[in-house]
Amino acid sequence: MRALFLHLLATVAQPLVRRANAHPPRRILIIKPDHLGDLLLATPALAALRAALPTAHITALVGPWAAPMWQRSPELDALVTLPFPAFDRSAAKPSRLAPYLLLLREALRLRRQRFDAALIMRDDHWWGAALALLAGIPRRIGFAHPLCRPLLSEALDYHPRQHVTQQALDLVAALTGHRPPPAPLRFSPTPAAREWAAAWHQTHVAPNEQLIIIHPGTGGPTKHWLHSYWIALIQSLRRPRRRFLLTGSPAEHAALAALATELPDVSLLSSEMTIDRLAALFAYAELVIGVDSGPLHIAVSQGVPTIHLFGPSDPLRFGPWGDGSRHHVLSAGIACSPCGVFAACPRATDPPECMVALTPAHVVAAAETLLATVR
């Protein structure tokens, strides 16, 4: 059904698109269906786009699950949410027609806004490319993924293992004609979150203690490390004047509480957590350790040293965007990794072999090295 729809769309809709204006775009739409960490990884591109086109009106279309990441972005004039099909992790499976009906309704809404250009900030997002085409947007810039290429006016070379932050910067360069230099991730906690974090740190961490934050959770089951490994890691890192904190979202509270029961001297924060508070708290840490997740990218954005445990994820594509001497990626390097499958191991290993093979000893060694050489 999808293949037939895309073929008809590419054939029929192209003549209905407005002709591109020769002047710099005045109204720009960014289509980004992904989750929190993915939006954070695109913040250098937002900054570059605003710097290159300071008077343009920039609208971002994002999933409601990720809107908090960009809701205070100074680079955006408008932030609109849309429950993109296949990206809502909590939604029931829709009918086969539902994604197409939503596409048509949203395209009609966007067509009235007469955007000059759209950036499809996910390389395989055919639905977003189709949306821009049906909305009559003359410049539709994305990547030459087989599903997207026929729907775009400008298709950049598609490299499946290119870092997603560099991809976003390349889209901005194609639109503006200016190649932006690499820039750091951008996320600023609110003053209220900073006050909360300062108060927590003052109450729970002594002046001579190092705070080490462990963030075990993530959205994909195959990216999880083993419960017993987290316990072994913390026990091995225990030293005088080190304070450990487990962090997570309210939805992750049960898993964190199970860890905390076996580590009675470790603090736990989850039920009261927001991304604002998490970012502000990370700024006080000597080190943050976790699996591939949005919160680990938030830690990078706050300048704190990090260790990222990768199994099925591709570190070339989703690894930390920052100084490699301060942000370490660890993986077991087994032959089938990275597979990019986060729901269940394709080889039916449970727990996933790529995470089992990444032992606590590997992480302890990397953590001690970072703690001895940074800050």
C-alpha positions as CSV (number, residue, x, y, z in Angstrom):
1,M,0.0,0.0,0.0
2,R,2.8,2.4,0.9
3,A,4.7,1.8,-2.3
4,L,1.6,2.4,-4.5
5,F,0.8,5.6,-2.5
6,L,4.3,7.0,-2.9
7,H,4.4,6.2,-6.6
8,L,1.0,8.0,-7.2
9,L,2.0,10.9,-5.0
10,A,5.3,11.5,-6.7
11,T,3.6,11.3,-10.1
12,V,0.4,13.4,-9.4
13,A,1.3,15.9,-6.7
14,Q,4.5,17.4,-8.2
15,P,2.7,19.6,-10.8
16,L,0.6,21.1,-8.0
17,V,3.5,22.4,-6.1
18,R,4.2,26.2,-6.2
19,R,7.3,27.3,-8.0
20,A,10.2,28.1,-5.7
21,N,11.0,31.8,-5.2
22,A,14.5,32.9,-6.2
23,H,14.8,35.0,-3.0
24,P,15.9,33.5,0.4
25,P,13.1,31.6,2.1
26,R,10.9,33.6,4.3
27,R,8.8,30.8,5.8
28,I,10.6,27.5,6.8
29,L,9.1,24.3,8.1
30,I,11.2,21.8,10.0
31,I,9.7,18.3,10.2
32,K,11.2,16.2,13.0
33,P,9.2,13.2,14.2
34,D,11.7,11.8,16.6
35,H,12.2,11.7,20.4
36,L,13.9,13.9,22.9
37,G,17.5,13.0,22.3
38,D,17.1,13.3,18.6
39,L,15.8,16.8,18.9
40,L,18.6,17.7,21.1
41,L,21.1,16.4,18.6
42,A,19.6,18.8,16.0
43,T,20.0,21.9,18.1
44,P,23.3,22.9,16.4
45,A,21.4,23.0,13.1
46,L,18.7,25.2,14.6
47,A,21.3,27.7,15.7
48,A,23.0,27.6,12.3
49,L,19.7,28.1,10.5
50,R,18.7,31.1,12.6
51,A,22.2,32.6,12.2
52,A,22.1,32.3,8.4
53,L,18.4,33.5,8.1
54,P,17.8,35.9,11.0
55,T,14.5,37.3,9.6
56,A,12.9,34.1,8.4
57,H,9.9,32.7,10.2
58,I,10.9,29.2,11.3
59,T,8.2,26.6,12.4
60,A,9.1,23.2,13.8
61,L,6.6,20.3,13.5
62,V,7.5,17.7,16.2
63,G,5.9,14.9,18.1
64,P,4.2,15.8,21.4
65,W,6.6,13.3,23.1
66,A,9.6,15.5,22.2
67,A,8.2,19.1,22.3
68,P,9.7,20.0,25.7
69,M,13.2,19.8,24.1
70,W,12.4,22.7,21.7
71,Q,9.6,24.5,23.5
72,R,11.9,27.4,24.7
73,S,14.2,27.4,21.7
74,P,15.1,31.0,20.7
75,E,15.7,29.9,17.1
76,L,12.0,29.0,16.5
77,D,9.1,31.3,15.9
78,A,6.5,28.5,16.3
79,L,6.5,24.9,17.6
80,V,3.6,22.7,16.5
81,T,3.0,19.1,17.6
82,L,1.7,16.3,15.5
83,P,1.4,12.6,16.6
84,F,3.5,11.2,13.7
85,P,2.5,7.7,12.8
86,A,4.9,4.9,14.0
87,F,6.7,7.2,16.5
88,D,4.3,7.2,19.5
89,R,5.7,4.5,21.7
90,S,2.5,4.4,23.9
91,A,-0.1,4.4,21.2
92,A,-2.1,1.4,20.0
93,K,-1.5,0.2,16.4
94,P,-3.6,2.4,14.1
95,S,-5.7,1.1,11.2
96,R,-3.9,0.9,7.8
97,L,-5.7,4.0,6.5
98,A,-5.1,6.2,9.6
99,P,-1.6,7.4,8.7
100,Y,-2.8,8.5,5.2
101,L,-5.9,10.2,6.5
102,L,-3.8,12.1,9.0
103,L,-1.3,13.0,6.2
104,L,-4.0,14.5,4.1
105,R,-5.6,16.5,6.9
106,E,-2.2,17.9,8.1
107,A,-1.2,18.7,4.5
108,L,-4.3,20.8,4.0
109,R,-3.6,22.7,7.1
110,L,0.0,23.4,6.2
111,R,-0.8,24.4,2.6
112,R,-2.7,27.4,3.9
113,Q,0.5,28.7,5.6
114,R,2.4,28.8,2.3
115,F,5.8,27.7,3.4
116,D,8.7,28.4,1.1
117,A,10.9,25.5,2.2
118,A,10.8,22.4,4.3
119,L,13.7,20.5,5.9
120,I,13.0,16.8,6.5
121,M,15.2,16.2,9.5
122,R,15.1,12.4,9.5
123,D,16.7,10.7,6.5
124,D,14.2,7.9,6.0
125,H,11.0,9.8,6.9
126,W,8.9,9.3,3.8
127,W,5.8,10.4,5.6
128,G,7.3,13.8,6.4
129,A,8.6,14.1,2.8
130,A,5.1,13.3,1.5
131,L,3.6,15.8,3.9
132,A,5.8,18.6,2.5
133,L,4.9,17.7,-1.0
134,L,1.2,17.6,-0.4
135,A,1.4,20.9,1.5
136,G,2.7,22.4,-1.8
137,I,6.1,23.5,-0.3
138,P,8.4,24.2,-3.3
139,R,11.7,23.5,-1.7
140,R,11.7,20.1,0.1
141,I,15.2,19.2,1.3
142,G,16.1,15.8,2.7
143,F,18.2,12.8,1.9
144,A,18.2,10.5,-1.0
145,H,16.8,7.6,0.9
146,P,15.0,5.4,-1.6
147,L,11.6,6.1,0.1
148,C,12.1,9.8,0.2
149,R,14.0,10.7,-3.0
150,P,11.1,10.9,-5.4
151,L,9.2,13.3,-3.0
152,L,12.0,15.8,-2.6
153,S,13.0,18.8,-4.6
154,E,16.6,18.5,-3.3
155,A,17.9,15.1,-2.2
156,L,21.3,15.1,-0.5
157,D,23.6,12.1,-0.6
158,Y,22.4,9.5,1.8
159,H,25.0,7.9,4.1
160,P,23.3,5.5,6.5
161,R,26.0,5.8,9.1
162,Q,26.5,9.5,9.1
163,H,26.0,11.2,12.4
164,V,22.5,12.7,12.7
165,T,23.8,16.0,13.9
166,Q,26.0,16.4,10.8
167,Q,23.0,15.4,8.7
168,A,20.9,18.2,10.1
169,L,23.8,20.7,9.6
170,D,24.0,19.5,6.0
171,L,20.3,20.3,5.4
172,V,20.9,23.8,6.7
173,A,23.8,24.2,4.4
174,A,21.8,23.1,1.4
175,L,19.0,25.6,2.2
176,T,21.2,28.6,3.0
177,G,24.2,28.1,0.9
178,H,26.5,28.5,3.9
179,R,28.2,25.5,5.6
180,P,28.0,26.0,9.4
181,P,30.9,25.0,11.5
182,P,30.4,22.3,14.1
183,A,28.7,23.6,17.3
184,P,27.8,22.1,20.7
185,L,24.4,20.8,21.7
186,R,22.2,23.5,23.2
187,F,19.8,23.0,26.1
188,S,19.3,25.5,28.9
189,P,17.4,24.5,32.0
190,T,15.0,27.1,33.5
191,P,16.0,29.2,36.5
192,A,13.5,27.2,38.6
193,A,15.2,24.0,37.6
194,R,18.6,25.4,38.4
195,E,17.4,26.5,41.8
196,W,15.9,23.0,42.5
197,A,19.1,21.3,41.5
198,A,21.2,23.6,43.6
199,A,19.1,22.9,46.6
200,W,19.1,19.1,46.1
201,H,22.9,19.1,45.7
202,Q,23.5,21.3,48.7
203,T,21.3,19.0,50.8
204,H,22.5,15.6,49.6
205,V,26.2,16.0,48.5
206,A,28.9,17.1,50.9
207,P,31.4,19.8,49.7
208,N,34.2,17.3,49.3
209,E,32.2,14.5,47.6
210,Q,32.2,13.6,43.9
211,L,28.7,13.1,42.5
212,I,28.4,10.2,40.0
213,I,25.0,9.9,38.3
214,I,23.8,6.6,36.8
215,H,20.9,6.9,34.3
216,P,20.0,3.3,33.4
217,G,16.7,3.8,31.4
218,T,16.0,4.2,27.7
219,G,13.1,3.7,25.3
220,G,14.3,0.6,23.5
221,P,14.3,-2.7,25.5
222,T,17.4,-4.1,23.6
223,K,19.4,-1.1,24.7
224,H,19.1,-1.9,28.4
225,W,22.1,-3.1,30.4
226,L,21.6,-5.9,33.0
227,H,20.3,-5.2,36.5
228,S,23.1,-7.2,38.0
229,Y,25.7,-5.2,36.0
230,W,24.5,-1.9,37.3
231,I,24.8,-3.2,40.9
232,A,28.3,-4.5,40.2
233,L,29.4,-1.3,38.5
234,I,28.4,0.9,41.5
235,Q,29.9,-1.5,44.0
236,S,33.2,-1.5,42.1
237,L,33.3,2.3,41.8
238,R,32.6,2.9,45.5
239,R,35.4,5.0,47.1
240,P,35.5,7.4,50.0
241,R,34.0,10.8,49.1
242,R,31.9,9.5,46.2
243,R,28.2,9.9,46.1
244,F,26.0,7.9,43.7
245,L,22.6,9.0,42.3
246,L,20.2,7.0,40.2
247,T,18.0,9.1,37.9
248,G,15.2,8.3,35.5
249,S,11.7,9.3,34.4
250,P,8.5,8.7,36.5
251,A,7.8,5.7,34.2
252,E,11.1,4.2,35.2
253,H,10.6,4.4,38.9
254,A,9.9,0.7,39.5
255,A,13.1,-0.4,37.8
256,L,15.1,2.2,39.6
257,A,13.6,1.3,43.0
258,A,14.5,-2.3,42.4
259,L,18.1,-1.3,42.0
260,A,18.0,1.1,45.0
261,T,16.8,-1.7,47.3
262,E,20.1,-3.5,46.7
263,L,22.1,-0.3,47.0
264,P,20.8,1.3,50.2
265,D,23.4,4.1,50.2
266,V,22.5,5.3,46.7
267,S,20.1,8.1,46.2
268,L,17.2,7.9,43.7
269,L,15.3,10.6,41.8
270,S,12.6,9.8,39.3
271,S,9.0,10.7,40.3
272,E,9.9,14.4,40.5
273,M,12.1,14.5,37.4
274,T,11.6,16.7,34.3
275,I,14.2,17.2,31.6
276,D,14.8,20.6,32.9
277,R,15.6,19.3,36.4
278,L,17.7,16.5,35.0
279,A,19.8,18.8,32.9
280,A,20.3,21.2,35.9
281,L,21.3,18.3,38.1
282,F,23.7,16.8,35.6
283,A,25.7,20.0,35.7
284,Y,26.8,19.1,39.3
285,A,28.1,15.6,38.4
286,E,31.7,14.5,38.0
287,L,30.5,11.8,35.6
288,V,27.2,10.5,34.1
289,I,26.9,6.9,33.0
290,G,24.1,5.4,31.0
291,V,23.0,3.5,27.9
292,D,22.2,5.2,24.6
293,S,19.4,7.6,25.5
294,G,18.3,11.2,25.3
295,P,19.2,11.9,28.9
296,L,22.9,11.0,28.1
297,H,22.9,13.6,25.3
298,I,21.4,16.1,27.8
299,A,24.4,15.4,30.0
300,V,26.7,16.1,27.1
301,S,24.9,19.4,26.5
302,Q,25.7,20.4,30.1
303,G,29.4,19.8,29.7
304,V,29.6,16.9,32.1
305,P,31.9,13.9,31.2
306,T,29.8,10.9,30.1
307,I,30.1,7.2,29.4
308,H,27.6,5.8,26.9
309,L,26.9,2.0,26.7
310,F,26.0,1.0,23.2
311,G,24.7,-2.4,22.0
312,P,22.2,-2.3,19.1
313,S,22.7,1.4,18.5
314,D,25.2,2.8,16.0
315,P,27.6,5.2,17.7
316,L,28.7,6.7,14.4
317,R,25.1,7.8,14.0
318,F,23.9,8.4,17.5
319,G,27.0,8.7,19.6
320,P,27.8,11.8,21.7
321,W,28.3,15.1,19.8
322,G,31.2,16.5,21.7
323,D,34.8,16.1,22.7
324,G,35.7,12.4,22.5
325,S,38.2,12.8,25.4
326,R,35.3,13.7,27.7
327,H,32.5,11.5,26.2
328,H,33.3,7.8,25.8
329,V,31.3,5.2,23.9
330,L,31.7,1.6,25.1
331,S,30.5,-1.4,23.1
332,A,31.4,-5.1,23.1
333,G,32.0,-5.0,19.3
334,I,30.2,-8.3,18.5
335,A,29.7,-9.1,14.8
336,C,26.0,-8.3,14.6
337,S,26.2,-5.0,16.3
338,P,25.0,-2.4,15.6
339,C,21.8,-3.9,14.2
340,G,19.6,-0.8,14.9
341,V,16.7,-3.0,16.3
342,F,15.5,-1.8,19.6
343,A,12.3,-3.8,20.3
344,A,13.8,-7.3,20.4
345,C,17.1,-8.9,19.5
346,P,16.9,-10.2,15.9
347,R,18.9,-13.2,16.9
348,A,16.5,-13.9,19.8
349,T,19.1,-13.5,22.6
350,D,17.5,-12.4,25.8
351,P,19.0,-10.4,27.3
352,P,20.7,-9.1,24.1
353,E,24.1,-10.6,23.6
354,C,25.6,-7.2,22.7
355,M,24.7,-5.8,26.1
356,V,25.6,-9.0,28.0
357,A,29.1,-9.0,26.4
358,L,29.7,-5.4,27.7
359,T,30.8,-6.2,31.2
360,P,31.0,-4.1,34.3
361,A,34.8,-4.4,34.2
362,H,34.9,-2.5,30.9
363,V,32.8,0.3,32.3
364,V,34.7,0.6,35.6
365,A,38.0,1.0,33.8
366,A,36.6,3.8,31.5
367,A,35.0,5.5,34.5
368,E,38.1,5.6,36.6
369,T,40.1,6.9,33.6
370,L,37.6,9.8,33.1
371,L,37.4,10.6,36.8
372,A,41.2,10.8,37.0
373,T,41.7,13.0,33.9
374,V,38.7,15.3,33.5
375,R,37.3,18.3,35.4
